[in-house]
């Protein structure tokens, strides 16, 4: 199973909500694109489902990891110009499922932010990269978010308690999926690569062991650009689905 060919992006997007499972997910796959959106004047905000409490590669005490990773994500967001960073409560790194409870929390976030575009992780597994993009939490967030976009967030009769609290129904017009199989929409991030790198280096607990992070990223993004018709450039790649 794969995605259909990407739709053309909406031309008049004003607000973008980026929803991911862990701190650093948005930065590995999309920080260069986010930096471009900020430069273009789009209002971009982040929502993280967990605080990445199962992450890290050293002996940092487990009870310190959530606060550490939250601070790292806020610093990474600042590196690309994103000011609004929120975290859900009650979800543990490594055990996220596309539950009704998560769907409702995401509906509330969508109705608050009222985004035209959502960026999230793919709900479809990549069998060529079982690690990274195919983490179960990533798949779960992508699935729950897709269900929150349709039908939940736009349906005024879904979650009536949210409506009663002033969170009116909202239709997200498009979803950009990161990390899925055969992404076909390239974004040239050559000019924002340095900010992407700075964002990733802000995740000290996750990247200090990657001694050639710059080289690895340039090889990966250069290969993506080459395969999608941008030779000599650096690119991030997505699948775009229109929801209207």
DRENPA-3360 file (N, C-alpha, C; in nm, 2 decimals, always signed):
BEGIN
1 = XXXXXXXX = +0.08/-0.12/+0.00/+0.00/+0.00/+0.00/+0.09/+0.12/+0.00 ~ +0.05/+0.22/-0.08/+0.12/+0.35/-0.08/+0.02/+0.46/-0.10 ~ +0.08/+0.58/-0.10/-0.01/+0.70/-0.12/-0.03/+0.72/-0.27 ~ -0.14/+0.79/-0.30/-0.16/+0.84/-0.44/-0.06/+0.95/-0.47 ~ -0.05/+0.99/-0.59/+0.04/+1.11/-0.62/-0.01/+1.23/-0.54 ~ +0.08/+1.31/-0.50/+0.05/+1.43/-0.42/-0.04/+1.53/-0.50 ~ -0.13/+1.59/-0.42/-0.20/+1.70/-0.48/-0.12/+1.83/-0.48 ~ -0.15/+1.93/-0.56/-0.08/+2.05/-0.55/-0.11/+2.12/-0.42;
9 = XXXXXXXX = -0.01/+2.18/-0.36/-0.04/+2.25/-0.23/-0.14/+2.37/-0.25 ~ -0.21/+2.39/-0.15/-0.30/+2.51/-0.15/-0.22/+2.64/-0.15 ~ -0.26/+2.73/-0.23/-0.18/+2.85/-0.26/-0.20/+2.96/-0.16 ~ -0.30/+2.95/-0.08/-0.34/+3.06/+0.01/-0.33/+3.02/+0.16 ~ -0.25/+2.93/+0.20/-0.23/+2.88/+0.33/-0.18/+3.00/+0.42 ~ -0.24/+3.01/+0.54/-0.20/+3.11/+0.64/-0.14/+3.04/+0.77 ~ -0.20/+2.93/+0.81/-0.17/+2.87/+0.94/-0.14/+2.72/+0.92 ~ -0.03/+2.68/+0.98/+0.01/+2.54/+0.97/+0.03/+2.48/+1.12;
17 = XXXXXXXX = -0.03/+2.37/+1.14/-0.01/+2.30/+1.27/+0.08/+2.17/+1.24 ~ +0.19/+2.15/+1.31/+0.27/+2.04/+1.29/+0.25/+1.95/+1.41 ~ +0.21/+1.82/+1.39/+0.18/+1.73/+1.49/+0.26/+1.60/+1.48 ~ +0.34/+1.58/+1.59/+0.43/+1.46/+1.58/+0.44/+1.40/+1.72 ~ +0.49/+1.28/+1.72/+0.49/+1.19/+1.84/+0.60/+1.24/+1.94 ~ +0.71/+1.27/+1.89/+0.83/+1.30/+1.98/+0.90/+1.43/+1.95 ~ +0.96/+1.49/+2.05/+1.06/+1.60/+2.02/+1.16/+1.54/+1.92 ~ +1.20/+1.62/+1.82/+1.30/+1.60/+1.71/+1.23/+1.54/+1.59;
25 = XXXXXXXX = +1.11/+1.48/+1.60/+1.05/+1.42/+1.48/+1.04/+1.52/+1.37 ~ +0.98/+1.64/+1.40/+0.96/+1.74/+1.30/+1.09/+1.79/+1.24 ~ +1.20/+1.79/+1.33/+1.32/+1.85/+1.28/+1.40/+1.76/+1.19 ~ +1.40/+1.63/+1.22/+1.47/+1.53/+1.12/+1.40/+1.53/+0.99 ~ +1.27/+1.54/+0.98/+1.20/+1.52/+0.85/+1.17/+1.65/+0.78 ~ +1.15/+1.76/+0.86/+1.08/+1.88/+0.80/+1.13/+2.01/+0.84 ~ +1.24/+2.03/+0.92/+1.27/+2.16/+0.98/+1.31/+2.26/+0.87 ~ +1.38/+2.21/+0.76/+1.41/+2.30/+0.65/+1.29/+2.36/+0.59;
33 = XXXXXXXX = +1.19/+2.27/+0.57/+1.06/+2.32/+0.51/+0.99/+2.42/+0.60 ~ +0.98/+2.38/+0.73/+0.92/+2.47/+0.83/+0.99/+2.61/+0.83 ~ +1.12/+2.61/+0.82/+1.19/+2.74/+0.82/+1.15/+2.82/+0.69 ~ +1.13/+2.75/+0.58/+1.08/+2.82/+0.46/+0.95/+2.88/+0.48 ~ +0.86/+2.80/+0.54/+0.72/+2.85/+0.57/+0.72/+2.97/+0.66 ~ +0.81/+2.97/+0.76/+0.82/+3.09/+0.85/+0.87/+3.21/+0.77 ~ +0.97/+3.19/+0.68/+1.02/+3.30/+0.60/+0.91/+3.35/+0.51 ~ +0.82/+3.27/+0.46/+0.71/+3.31/+0.37/+0.60/+3.38/+0.45;
41 = XXXXXXXX = +0.61/+3.38/+0.58/+0.50/+3.45/+0.66/+0.39/+3.37/+0.71 ~ +0.40/+3.24/+0.70/+0.30/+3.15/+0.75/+0.31/+3.14/+0.90 ~ +0.20/+3.12/+0.97/+0.20/+3.11/+1.11/+0.21/+2.96/+1.14 ~ +0.32/+2.91/+1.20/+0.35/+2.77/+1.22/+0.35/+2.74/+1.37 ~ +0.28/+2.64/+1.41/+0.29/+2.60/+1.55/+0.32/+2.45/+1.56 ~ +0.37/+2.40/+1.67/+0.40/+2.26/+1.69/+0.31/+2.20/+1.80 ~ +0.27/+2.08/+1.79/+0.21/+2.00/+1.89/+0.28/+1.86/+1.90 ~ +0.33/+1.83/+2.02/+0.40/+1.70/+2.04/+0.31/+1.62/+2.13;
49 = XXXXXXXX = +0.29/+1.49/+2.09/+0.21/+1.40/+2.17/+0.27/+1.35/+2.29 ~ +0.40/+1.33/+2.29/+0.48/+1.29/+2.41/+0.60/+1.38/+2.43 ~ +0.67/+1.36/+2.54/+0.79/+1.44/+2.57/+0.91/+1.35/+2.54 ~ +0.90/+1.24/+2.47/+1.01/+1.16/+2.44/+1.09/+1.10/+2.55 ~ +1.01/+1.05/+2.65/+1.07/+1.00/+2.77/+1.15/+0.87/+2.76 ~ +1.13/+0.80/+2.64/+1.21/+0.68/+2.62/+1.33/+0.70/+2.53 ~ +1.36/+0.83/+2.50/+1.47/+0.86/+2.41/+1.60/+0.88/+2.49 ~ +1.71/+0.91/+2.42/+1.84/+0.93/+2.47/+1.93/+0.82/+2.45;
57 = XXXXXXXX = +2.06/+0.85/+2.47/+2.17/+0.75/+2.44/+2.28/+0.75/+2.55 ~ +2.25/+0.81/+2.66/+2.34/+0.81/+2.77/+2.27/+0.77/+2.90 ~ +2.33/+0.80/+3.01/+2.28/+0.76/+3.14/+2.20/+0.86/+3.21 ~ +2.15/+0.96/+3.13/+2.06/+1.06/+3.19/+1.94/+0.99/+3.27 ~ +1.92/+1.03/+3.39/+1.81/+0.96/+3.47/+1.68/+0.98/+3.39 ~ +1.60/+0.87/+3.39/+1.47/+0.87/+3.32/+1.38/+0.98/+3.36 ~ +1.38/+1.01/+3.49/+1.28/+1.11/+3.53/+1.32/+1.25/+3.49 ~ +1.44/+1.27/+3.44/+1.49/+1.40/+3.39/+1.46/+1.42/+3.24;
65 = XXXXXXXX = +1.44/+1.31/+3.17/+1.43/+1.31/+3.02/+1.32/+1.39/+2.97 ~ +1.19/+1.38/+3.02/+1.09/+1.46/+2.96/+1.11/+1.61/+2.96 ~ +1.15/+1.66/+3.08/+1.18/+1.80/+3.09/+1.30/+1.85/+3.00 ~ +1.40/+1.76/+2.99/+1.51/+1.79/+2.90/+1.47/+1.80/+2.76 ~ +1.39/+1.70/+2.71/+1.36/+1.69/+2.57/+1.25/+1.80/+2.54 ~ +1.17/+1.84/+2.63/+1.08/+1.95/+2.60/+1.16/+2.08/+2.58 ~ +1.26/+2.10/+2.67/+1.35/+2.22/+2.65/+1.42/+2.22/+2.52 ~ +1.47/+2.10/+2.48/+1.54/+2.09/+2.35/+1.45/+2.12/+2.23;
73 = XXXXXXXX = +1.32/+2.07/+2.24/+1.23/+2.10/+2.13/+1.20/+2.25/+2.12 ~ +1.18/+2.31/+2.23/+1.16/+2.46/+2.23/+1.28/+2.53/+2.17 ~ +1.40/+2.49/+2.20/+1.52/+2.55/+2.14/+1.52/+2.52/+1.99 ~ +1.49/+2.40/+1.95/+1.49/+2.37/+1.81/+1.39/+2.45/+1.73 ~ +1.27/+2.46/+1.79/+1.17/+2.54/+1.73/+1.22/+2.69/+1.71 ~ +1.28/+2.74/+1.81/+1.33/+2.88/+1.80/+1.43/+2.89/+1.68 ~ +1.51/+2.79/+1.66/+1.61/+2.79/+1.55/+1.55/+2.81/+1.42 ~ +1.43/+2.77/+1.40/+1.36/+2.78/+1.27/+1.25/+2.89/+1.27;
81 = XXXXXXXX = +1.24/+2.96/+1.38/+1.14/+3.07/+1.39/+1.00/+3.03/+1.44 ~ +0.98/+2.91/+1.49/+0.85/+2.87/+1.55/+0.84/+2.91/+1.69 ~ +0.74/+2.98/+1.73/+0.72/+3.03/+1.87/+0.63/+2.95/+1.95 ~ +0.53/+2.89/+1.89/+0.43/+2.82/+1.97/+0.46/+2.67/+1.97 ~ +0.49/+2.61/+2.08/+0.52/+2.47/+2.10/+0.43/+2.42/+2.22 ~ +0.34/+2.32/+2.19/+0.26/+2.27/+2.29/+0.28/+2.11/+2.30 ~ +0.25/+2.06/+2.42/+0.26/+1.92/+2.44/+0.13/+1.86/+2.50 ~ +0.09/+1.75/+2.45/-0.02/+1.68/+2.51/+0.02/+1.62/+2.65;
89 = XXXXXXXX = -0.07/+1.59/+2.73/-0.05/+1.52/+2.86/-0.10/+1.38/+2.86 ~ -0.03/+1.29/+2.92/-0.09/+1.16/+2.94/-0.05/+1.05/+2.84 ~ +0.04/+1.09/+2.75/+0.09/+0.99/+2.65/+0.24/+0.96/+2.67 ~ +0.27/+0.83/+2.67/+0.41/+0.79/+2.70/+0.48/+0.75/+2.57 ~ +0.60/+0.79/+2.56/+0.69/+0.75/+2.45/+0.70/+0.60/+2.44 ~ +0.66/+0.55/+2.32/+0.67/+0.41/+2.30/+0.54/+0.33/+2.31 ~ +0.44/+0.40/+2.36/+0.31/+0.33/+2.38/+0.19/+0.40/+2.32 ~ +0.22/+0.49/+2.22/+0.11/+0.57/+2.16/+0.03/+0.48/+2.07;
97 = XXXXXXXX = -0.10/+0.49/+2.08/-0.19/+0.42/+1.99/-0.29/+0.52/+1.93 ~ -0.35/+0.49/+1.81/-0.45/+0.58/+1.75/-0.59/+0.57/+1.82 ~ -0.59/+0.60/+1.95/-0.71/+0.58/+2.03/-0.81/+0.69/+2.01 ~ -0.93/+0.66/+2.06/-1.03/+0.76/+2.06/-0.99/+0.88/+2.14 ~ -0.93/+0.86/+2.26/-0.88/+0.96/+2.34/-0.78/+1.05/+2.27 ~ -0.69/+1.00/+2.20/-0.59/+1.08/+2.13/-0.66/+1.15/+2.02 ~ -0.75/+1.09/+1.94/-0.82/+1.16/+1.84/-0.89/+1.28/+1.90 ~ -0.96/+1.27/+2.01/-1.03/+1.38/+2.07/-0.93/+1.49/+2.11;
105 = XXXXXXXX = -0.82/+1.46/+2.17/-0.72/+1.56/+2.20/-0.67/+1.63/+2.08 ~ -0.65/+1.56/+1.97/-0.61/+1.62/+1.84/-0.72/+1.71/+1.78 ~ -0.84/+1.67/+1.79/-0.95/+1.75/+1.75/-0.95/+1.88/+1.82 ~ -0.93/+1.88/+1.95/-0.93/+2.00/+2.03/-0.82/+2.09/+1.98 ~ -0.70/+2.03/+1.96/-0.59/+2.11/+1.91/-0.62/+2.17/+1.78 ~ -0.67/+2.10/+1.69/-0.71/+2.15/+1.55/-0.81/+2.26/+1.56 ~ -0.91/+2.24/+1.65/-1.01/+2.35/+1.66/-0.96/+2.48/+1.72 ~ -0.86/+2.46/+1.81/-0.79/+2.58/+1.87/-0.71/+2.65/+1.77;
113 = XXXXXXXX = -0.62/+2.58/+1.70/-0.53/+2.64/+1.60/-0.59/+2.68/+1.47 ~ -0.70/+2.61/+1.43/-0.77/+2.63/+1.30/-0.67/+2.64/+1.18 ~ -0.59/+2.54/+1.16/-0.49/+2.55/+1.06/-0.55/+2.52/+0.92 ~ -0.49/+2.57/+0.82/-0.52/+2.54/+0.68/-0.45/+2.41/+0.64 ~ -0.33/+2.39/+0.69/-0.25/+2.28/+0.66/-0.20/+2.21/+0.79 ~ -0.19/+2.08/+0.78/-0.13/+2.00/+0.89/-0.01/+1.93/+0.84 ~ +0.10/+1.93/+0.91/+0.21/+1.85/+0.88/+0.22/+1.74/+0.99 ~ +0.23/+1.61/+0.95/+0.24/+1.51/+1.05/+0.32/+1.39/+0.99;
121 = XXXXXXXX = +0.33/+1.29/+1.07/+0.40/+1.17/+1.03/+0.31/+1.08/+0.95 ~ +0.37/+1.00/+0.86/+0.29/+0.91/+0.78/+0.22/+0.80/+0.86 ~ +0.10/+0.76/+0.83/+0.04/+0.64/+0.89/+0.07/+0.52/+0.82 ~ +0.14/+0.53/+0.71/+0.18/+0.41/+0.63/+0.33/+0.38/+0.65 ~ +0.36/+0.25/+0.68/+0.49/+0.21/+0.71/+0.58/+0.21/+0.58 ~ +0.71/+0.24/+0.60/+0.81/+0.22/+0.50/+0.89/+0.10/+0.53 ~ +0.87/+0.00/+0.45/+0.94/-0.13/+0.47/+1.09/-0.12/+0.44 ~ +1.13/-0.02/+0.36/+1.27/+0.00/+0.33/+1.35/+0.07/+0.44;
129 = XXXXXXXX = +1.27/+0.13/+0.54/+1.33/+0.19/+0.65/+1.25/+0.16/+0.78 ~ +1.27/+0.04/+0.83/+1.19/+0.00/+0.95/+1.22/+0.09/+1.07 ~ +1.34/+0.14/+1.08/+1.37/+0.24/+1.19/+1.34/+0.38/+1.14 ~ +1.32/+0.46/+1.24/+1.30/+0.60/+1.21/+1.15/+0.63/+1.17 ~ +1.13/+0.65/+1.04/+0.99/+0.68/+1.00/+0.89/+0.58/+1.04 ~ +0.92/+0.45/+1.05/+0.82/+0.35/+1.08/+0.81/+0.32/+1.23 ~ +0.86/+0.41/+1.32/+0.84/+0.39/+1.46/+0.69/+0.38/+1.49 ~ +0.64/+0.28/+1.57/+0.50/+0.27/+1.59/+0.43/+0.39/+1.64;
137 = XXXXXXXX = +0.50/+0.47/+1.72/+0.44/+0.60/+1.77/+0.41/+0.69/+1.65 ~ +0.50/+0.70/+1.55/+0.49/+0.78/+1.44/+0.36/+0.74/+1.36 ~ +0.35/+0.61/+1.33/+0.24/+0.55/+1.26/+0.11/+0.58/+1.33 ~ +0.11/+0.57/+1.46/-0.01/+0.59/+1.54/-0.06/+0.74/+1.54 ~ +0.04/+0.83/+1.55/+0.00/+0.97/+1.55/-0.05/+1.01/+1.41 ~ +0.01/+0.95/+1.30/-0.04/+0.98/+1.17/-0.18/+0.93/+1.15 ~ -0.21/+0.81/+1.20/-0.34/+0.76/+1.18/-0.44/+0.84/+1.27 ~ -0.41/+0.86/+1.39/-0.50/+0.94/+1.48/-0.53/+1.08/+1.42;
145 = XXXXXXXX = -0.42/+1.14/+1.37/-0.44/+1.28/+1.32/-0.53/+1.27/+1.20 ~ -0.51/+1.18/+1.11/-0.59/+1.17/+0.99/-0.74/+1.15/+1.03 ~ -0.77/+1.07/+1.13/-0.91/+1.05/+1.17/-0.96/+1.18/+1.24 ~ -0.87/+1.25/+1.31/-0.91/+1.37/+1.37/-0.95/+1.48/+1.26 ~ -0.87/+1.48/+1.15/-0.91/+1.57/+1.05/-1.04/+1.54/+0.98 ~ -1.05/+1.41/+0.95/-1.18/+1.36/+0.89/-1.21/+1.23/+0.95 ~ -1.33/+1.22/+1.02/-1.44/+1.32/+1.01/-1.45/+1.41/+1.13 ~ -1.37/+1.39/+1.24/-1.40/+1.45/+1.37/-1.40/+1.60/+1.37;
153 = XXXXXXXX = -1.29/+1.66/+1.33/-1.27/+1.81/+1.36/-1.38/+1.89/+1.29 ~ -1.42/+1.84/+1.17/-1.51/+1.92/+1.09/-1.66/+1.90/+1.12 ~ -1.68/+1.79/+1.20/-1.82/+1.75/+1.23/-1.87/+1.82/+1.36 ~ -1.96/+1.91/+1.35/-2.01/+1.99/+1.47/-2.08/+1.90/+1.57 ~ -2.11/+1.77/+1.53/-2.18/+1.68/+1.62/-2.09/+1.58/+1.68 ~ -1.96/+1.59/+1.64/-1.86/+1.50/+1.71/-1.80/+1.58/+1.83 ~ -1.79/+1.51/+1.94/-1.73/+1.57/+2.06/-1.81/+1.69/+2.10 ~ -1.94/+1.68/+2.13/-2.02/+1.80/+2.16/-1.97/+1.88/+2.28;
161 = XXXXXXXX = -1.89/+1.81/+2.37/-1.84/+1.89/+2.48/-1.73/+1.99/+2.44 ~ -1.66/+1.96/+2.33/-1.56/+2.05/+2.28/-1.64/+2.17/+2.22 ~ -1.75/+2.14/+2.15/-1.82/+2.25/+2.09/-1.88/+2.34/+2.20 ~ -1.93/+2.28/+2.31/-1.99/+2.36/+2.42/-1.88/+2.44/+2.49 ~ -1.75/+2.40/+2.48/-1.65/+2.48/+2.54/-1.59/+2.59/+2.44 ~ -1.66/+2.60/+2.33/-1.62/+2.71/+2.24/-1.53/+2.67/+2.13 ~ -1.50/+2.54/+2.11/-1.41/+2.49/+2.01/-1.50/+2.44/+1.89 ~ -1.53/+2.53/+1.80/-1.62/+2.51/+1.69/-1.55/+2.42/+1.59;
169 = XXXXXXXX = -1.64/+2.35/+1.51/-1.59/+2.26/+1.40/-1.50/+2.34/+1.31 ~ -1.40/+2.27/+1.26/-1.30/+2.33/+1.16/-1.25/+2.23/+1.06 ~ -1.25/+2.27/+0.93/-1.20/+2.18/+0.83/-1.06/+2.22/+0.79 ~ -0.97/+2.12/+0.81/-0.83/+2.13/+0.76/-0.83/+2.10/+0.61 ~ -0.77/+2.18/+0.53/-0.78/+2.17/+0.39/-0.68/+2.07/+0.33 ~ -0.56/+2.05/+0.39/-0.47/+1.96/+0.34/-0.38/+1.91/+0.45 ~ -0.33/+1.79/+0.43/-0.23/+1.72/+0.52/-0.10/+1.69/+0.44 ~ +0.01/+1.73/+0.50/+0.14/+1.69/+0.44/+0.19/+1.58/+0.53;
177 = XXXXXXXX = +0.22/+1.47/+0.47/+0.28/+1.35/+0.54/+0.43/+1.34/+0.52 ~ +0.50/+1.33/+0.63/+0.64/+1.32/+0.63/+0.68/+1.17/+0.67 ~ +0.78/+1.12/+0.60/+0.84/+0.99/+0.63/+0.77/+0.87/+0.57 ~ +0.67/+0.90/+0.48/+0.60/+0.79/+0.42/+0.67/+0.72/+0.30 ~ +0.61/+0.62/+0.25/+0.66/+0.56/+0.13/+0.65/+0.64/+0.01 ~ +0.76/+0.65/-0.07/+0.77/+0.72/-0.20/+0.71/+0.86/-0.20 ~ +0.76/+0.95/-0.11/+0.72/+1.09/-0.11/+0.75/+1.15/-0.24 ~ +0.66/+1.23/-0.30/+0.69/+1.29/-0.43/+0.68/+1.44/-0.44;
185 = XXXXXXXX = +0.66/+1.51/-0.33/+0.66/+1.65/-0.34/+0.78/+1.70/-0.27 ~ +0.87/+1.76/-0.35/+1.00/+1.81/-0.30/+0.99/+1.95/-0.26 ~ +1.06/+1.99/-0.15/+1.07/+2.13/-0.10/+1.22/+2.15/-0.10 ~ +1.27/+2.25/-0.17/+1.41/+2.29/-0.18/+1.45/+2.35/-0.05 ~ +1.53/+2.29/+0.03/+1.57/+2.35/+0.16/+1.72/+2.38/+0.17 ~ +1.78/+2.40/+0.05/+1.92/+2.44/+0.04/+1.95/+2.56/+0.12 ~ +1.86/+2.66/+0.11/+1.89/+2.79/+0.18/+1.85/+2.79/+0.32 ~ +1.78/+2.69/+0.37/+1.74/+2.68/+0.51/+1.81/+2.56/+0.58;
193 = XXXXXXXX = +1.91/+2.50/+0.51/+1.97/+2.38/+0.57/+2.04/+2.41/+0.70 ~ +2.11/+2.53/+0.71/+2.18/+2.56/+0.83/+2.09/+2.57/+0.95 ~ +1.97/+2.62/+0.93/+1.87/+2.63/+1.04/+1.82/+2.49/+1.08 ~ +1.80/+2.41/+0.98/+1.76/+2.27/+1.01/+1.87/+2.20/+1.09 ~ +1.99/+2.22/+1.05/+2.10/+2.16/+1.13/+2.11/+2.22/+1.27 ~ +2.09/+2.35/+1.28/+2.09/+2.41/+1.42/+1.97/+2.35/+1.50 ~ +1.86/+2.33/+1.44/+1.74/+2.27/+1.51/+1.78/+2.13/+1.56 ~ +1.84/+2.05/+1.48/+1.87/+1.92/+1.52/+1.98/+1.91/+1.63;
201 = XXXXXXXX = +2.07/+2.00/+1.62/+2.18/+2.01/+1.72/+2.13/+2.06/+1.85 ~ +2.01/+2.13/+1.85/+1.95/+2.16/+1.98/+1.90/+2.04/+2.05 ~ +1.87/+1.93/+1.98/+1.83/+1.81/+2.05/+1.96/+1.73/+2.10 ~ +2.02/+1.79/+2.19/+2.15/+1.74/+2.24/+2.15/+1.60/+2.28 ~ +2.04/+1.56/+2.35/+2.03/+1.42/+2.40/+2.01/+1.32/+2.29 ~ +1.98/+1.37/+2.17/+1.95/+1.27/+2.06/+2.05/+1.27/+1.95 ~ +2.13/+1.38/+1.94/+2.22/+1.39/+1.83/+2.37/+1.40/+1.86 ~ +2.41/+1.42/+1.98/+2.55/+1.43/+2.01/+2.63/+1.31/+1.97;
209 = XXXXXXXX = +2.57/+1.19/+1.96/+2.65/+1.07/+1.92/+2.66/+1.07/+1.77 ~ +2.59/+1.15/+1.70/+2.60/+1.15/+1.55/+2.71/+1.25/+1.51 ~ +2.83/+1.20/+1.50/+2.95/+1.29/+1.49/+2.96/+1.35/+1.35 ~ +2.89/+1.29/+1.25/+2.89/+1.34/+1.11/+2.75/+1.38/+1.07 ~ +2.67/+1.44/+1.16/+2.53/+1.48/+1.13/+2.52/+1.56/+1.00 ~ +2.61/+1.66/+0.99/+2.60/+1.74/+0.87/+2.62/+1.66/+0.75 ~ +2.72/+1.57/+0.74/+2.75/+1.49/+0.63/+2.63/+1.40/+0.60 ~ +2.58/+1.33/+0.70/+2.46/+1.24/+0.68/+2.34/+1.31/+0.62;
217 = XXXXXXXX = +2.31/+1.43/+0.68/+2.20/+1.51/+0.63/+2.21/+1.55/+0.48 ~ +2.33/+1.60/+0.45/+2.36/+1.65/+0.32/+2.35/+1.53/+0.22 ~ +2.40/+1.42/+0.25/+2.38/+1.30/+0.17/+2.24/+1.26/+0.15 ~ +2.16/+1.26/+0.26/+2.02/+1.21/+0.25/+1.94/+1.31/+0.17 ~ +1.96/+1.44/+0.20/+1.87/+1.54/+0.14/+1.92/+1.57/-0.01 ~ +2.05/+1.55/-0.03/+2.10/+1.56/-0.17/+2.04/+1.45/-0.25 ~ +2.04/+1.33/-0.20/+1.98/+1.22/-0.27/+1.83/+1.23/-0.30 ~ +1.76/+1.28/-0.21/+1.62/+1.31/-0.23/+1.60/+1.42/-0.34;
225 = XXXXXXXX = +1.68/+1.52/-0.33/+1.67/+1.63/-0.43/+1.70/+1.57/-0.57 ~ +1.80/+1.49/-0.58/+1.84/+1.43/-0.71/+1.73/+1.35/-0.77 ~ +1.67/+1.27/-0.68/+1.56/+1.17/-0.73/+1.43/+1.25/-0.76 ~ +1.41/+1.37/-0.71/+1.29/+1.44/-0.74/+1.31/+1.56/-0.83 ~ +1.42/+1.56/-0.91/+1.44/+1.66/-1.01/+1.50/+1.79/-0.97 ~ +1.58/+1.78/-0.86/+1.65/+1.90/-0.81/+1.80/+1.87/-0.79 ~ +1.87/+1.84/-0.90/+2.01/+1.80/-0.89/+2.09/+1.91/-0.83 ~ +2.19/+1.88/-0.75/+2.28/+1.98/-0.69/+2.22/+2.06/-0.57;
233 = XXXXXXXX = +2.09/+2.03/-0.54/+2.03/+2.10/-0.43/+2.00/+2.00/-0.31 ~ +1.94/+2.05/-0.20/+1.90/+1.97/-0.09/+1.75/+1.98/-0.07 ~ +1.69/+1.87/-0.05/+1.54/+1.87/-0.04/+1.48/+1.78/+0.07 ~ +1.37/+1.82/+0.12/+1.29/+1.74/+0.20/+1.17/+1.70/+0.11 ~ +1.10/+1.58/+0.14/+1.00/+1.53/+0.06/+0.88/+1.49/+0.14 ~ +0.76/+1.51/+0.08/+0.63/+1.48/+0.14/+0.53/+1.42/+0.05 ~ +0.43/+1.37/+0.10/+0.31/+1.34/+0.03/+0.20/+1.44/+0.08 ~ +0.13/+1.50/-0.02/+0.02/+1.60/+0.01/-0.11/+1.54/-0.02;
241 = XXXX = -0.20/+1.54/+0.07/-0.34/+1.50/+0.05/-0.44/+1.61/+0.08 ~ -0.52/+1.64/-0.02/-0.63/+1.74/+0.00/-0.74/+1.68/+0.06 ~ -0.81/+1.75/+0.16/-0.91/+1.69/+0.24/-1.05/+1.74/+0.21 ~ -1.06/+1.84/+0.13/-1.19/+1.90/+0.10/-1.27/+1.81/+0.00;
% end
